Amino acid sequence: MKKGDSLKLKINGKKDRVKVSGVAEMYAGHFIYMKKAYYERATHDSYQSNVTIVRLKDQDVKNVENTAADFIKLPDVYNVSQNTSLIRQLASIVDSLQMVMVILTFLSVLPAIVILYNLTNINVAERIRELSTVKFLGFHNREVTLYIYRKTIVLSFVGIVSGLFSGRSCIKSSWR
């Protein structure tokens, strides 16, 4: 659906066509917003408010359910829609996605460790003469090991930091 399209709606038992003047991205639920004058022109009926939005001071789940039960008992009330269940459902989805992200992060770290291990072994194998010379000059085994790993550690740190910044900027740009 995009701006300029027309939409067929069933309003008060009659099918009417309405023109889409804008689309809002909604992450939960689907809604149609119309001005009073456009509603009357599109449906050929006079506008009548049929919804009352109530926001409770005490938004505890039990209080919301009790208040909804009290409202539904009223003779002029046909339906009560609660956003608390929608909010709980979205929170559940976000928690599930959080777990998936943790698993994906862990699974992406494993190949990185294997790659770093292989690169270090290749580095040592190609520089064996240089390392032998360093050892001959009097460096201890620990100093030679740090000499080997220092480059890998610095490059890994630079890669992690640049990856975090570029990933964060990509996420920010995709949410705009």
C-alpha positions as CSV (number, residue, x, y, z in Angstrom):
1,M,0.0,0.0,0.0
2,K,1.3,3.4,-0.9
3,K,0.2,7.0,-1.1
4,G,-2.3,7.5,-3.9
5,D,-3.7,3.9,-3.8
6,S,-7.4,3.3,-3.1
7,L,-8.7,1.0,-0.5
8,K,-12.0,-0.8,-0.3
9,L,-13.5,-0.8,3.2
10,K,-16.7,-2.2,4.7
11,I,-18.0,0.6,7.0
12,N,-21.4,0.2,8.6
13,G,-22.3,-2.7,6.4
14,K,-21.5,-0.8,3.1
15,K,-18.5,-1.1,1.0
16,D,-16.8,2.2,0.3
17,R,-13.6,3.2,-1.5
18,V,-11.2,5.6,0.2
19,K,-8.0,7.1,-1.1
20,V,-4.7,6.6,0.8
21,S,-3.1,10.0,1.5
22,G,-0.3,8.6,3.6
23,V,1.1,5.5,5.1
24,A,2.5,5.2,8.7
25,E,4.7,2.3,9.6
26,M,3.2,0.5,12.5
27,Y,5.0,-2.2,14.3
28,A,2.0,-3.5,16.2
29,G,-1.6,-3.4,14.9
30,H,-3.2,-1.8,11.8
31,F,-5.2,1.4,11.9
32,I,-6.9,3.7,9.5
33,Y,-7.0,7.4,10.3
34,M,-9.6,9.7,8.7
35,K,-10.6,13.3,9.2
36,K,-14.3,13.8,10.1
37,A,-15.1,15.6,6.8
38,Y,-13.4,12.9,4.7
39,Y,-15.2,10.1,6.5
40,E,-18.6,11.8,5.9
41,R,-17.7,12.4,2.2
42,A,-16.4,8.8,1.6
43,T,-19.2,7.0,3.4
44,H,-22.1,9.4,2.8
45,D,-22.9,9.1,6.6
46,S,-22.6,11.6,9.3
47,Y,-19.7,11.1,11.6
48,Q,-20.4,9.5,15.0
49,S,-17.8,8.9,17.6
50,N,-17.9,5.2,18.6
51,V,-14.6,4.9,20.6
52,T,-13.5,6.3,23.9
53,I,-9.8,6.1,24.8
54,V,-9.2,5.5,28.5
55,R,-5.8,5.7,30.2
56,L,-5.7,4.4,33.7
57,K,-3.4,5.9,36.4
58,D,-2.8,2.5,37.8
59,Q,-1.7,0.4,34.8
60,D,-1.2,-2.8,36.8
61,V,-2.3,-5.8,34.7
62,K,-4.9,-6.9,37.3
63,N,-6.3,-3.4,37.6
64,V,-6.6,-3.1,33.8
65,E,-8.3,-6.4,33.5
66,N,-10.8,-5.6,36.3
67,T,-11.5,-2.2,34.8
68,A,-12.1,-3.8,31.4
69,A,-14.5,-6.3,32.9
70,D,-16.4,-3.4,34.6
71,F,-16.6,-1.5,31.3
72,I,-17.9,-4.5,29.3
73,K,-20.8,-4.9,31.8
74,L,-22.1,-1.4,30.8
75,P,-25.1,-1.6,28.5
76,D,-23.6,0.7,25.8
77,V,-20.2,-1.0,25.6
78,Y,-19.8,-3.6,22.9
79,N,-16.1,-4.2,23.0
80,V,-13.0,-3.4,25.2
81,S,-9.6,-3.4,23.6
82,Q,-6.6,-3.5,25.8
83,N,-3.1,-2.5,24.8
84,T,-1.5,-4.3,27.7
85,S,-1.8,-7.7,25.9
86,L,-0.2,-6.1,22.8
87,I,2.6,-4.6,24.9
88,R,3.2,-8.0,26.6
89,Q,3.3,-9.7,23.2
90,L,5.8,-7.2,21.8
91,A,8.0,-7.6,24.9
92,S,7.9,-11.4,24.4
93,I,9.0,-11.0,20.8
94,V,11.8,-8.6,21.7
95,D,13.0,-11.1,24.4
96,S,13.0,-13.9,21.8
97,L,14.9,-11.7,19.3
98,Q,17.4,-10.8,22.1
99,M,18.1,-14.5,22.6
100,V,18.6,-15.1,18.9
101,M,21.0,-12.1,18.7
102,V,23.1,-13.6,21.6
103,I,23.3,-17.0,19.8
104,L,24.2,-15.3,16.5
105,T,26.9,-13.2,18.2
106,F,28.4,-16.3,19.9
107,L,28.3,-18.2,16.6
108,S,30.1,-15.4,14.8
109,V,32.8,-15.2,17.4
110,L,33.8,-18.9,17.0
111,P,35.0,-18.6,13.4
112,A,36.8,-15.4,14.3
113,I,38.8,-17.3,16.9
114,V,39.6,-20.1,14.4
115,I,40.7,-17.5,11.8
116,L,42.9,-15.7,14.3
117,Y,44.5,-19.0,15.4
118,N,45.2,-20.0,11.8
119,L,46.6,-16.5,11.0
120,T,48.9,-16.6,14.0
121,N,50.2,-20.1,13.0
122,I,50.8,-18.9,9.4
123,N,52.5,-15.7,10.8
124,V,54.8,-17.9,13.0
125,A,55.6,-20.3,10.2
126,E,56.5,-17.5,7.7
127,R,58.6,-15.6,10.2
128,I,60.5,-18.5,11.8
129,R,63.9,-17.2,10.8
130,E,63.1,-13.7,12.2
131,L,61.9,-15.2,15.4
132,S,65.0,-17.4,15.7
133,T,67.1,-14.3,15.3
134,V,65.2,-12.5,18.0
135,K,65.7,-15.5,20.3
136,F,69.4,-15.7,19.5
137,L,69.7,-12.0,20.5
138,G,68.6,-13.0,24.0
139,F,64.9,-12.6,24.1
140,H,63.1,-15.0,26.4
141,N,60.3,-17.3,25.2
142,R,57.7,-15.1,26.8
143,E,59.0,-12.0,25.1
144,V,59.1,-13.8,21.7
145,T,55.5,-15.0,22.3
146,L,54.4,-11.4,23.1
147,Y,56.2,-10.2,20.1
148,I,54.1,-12.6,18.0
149,Y,50.8,-11.9,19.6
150,R,51.1,-8.2,20.0
151,K,50.4,-7.6,16.3
152,T,47.4,-9.9,16.3
153,I,46.0,-8.3,19.5
154,V,46.4,-4.8,18.2
155,L,44.8,-5.7,14.8
156,S,42.0,-7.6,16.5
157,F,41.2,-4.6,18.8
158,V,41.2,-2.2,15.8
159,G,38.9,-4.5,13.9
160,I,36.5,-4.9,16.9
161,V,36.3,-1.1,17.5
162,S,35.9,-0.2,13.8
163,G,33.3,-3.0,13.5
164,L,31.3,-1.7,16.5
165,F,31.3,1.8,15.2
166,S,30.4,0.9,11.6
167,G,27.7,-1.5,12.8
168,R,26.2,1.1,15.0
169,S,26.1,3.7,12.3
170,C,24.5,1.2,9.9
171,I,21.8,0.4,12.5
172,K,21.1,4.1,13.1
173,S,20.8,4.8,9.4
174,S,18.4,1.9,8.8
175,W,16.0,3.2,11.6
176,R,15.6,6.6,10.1
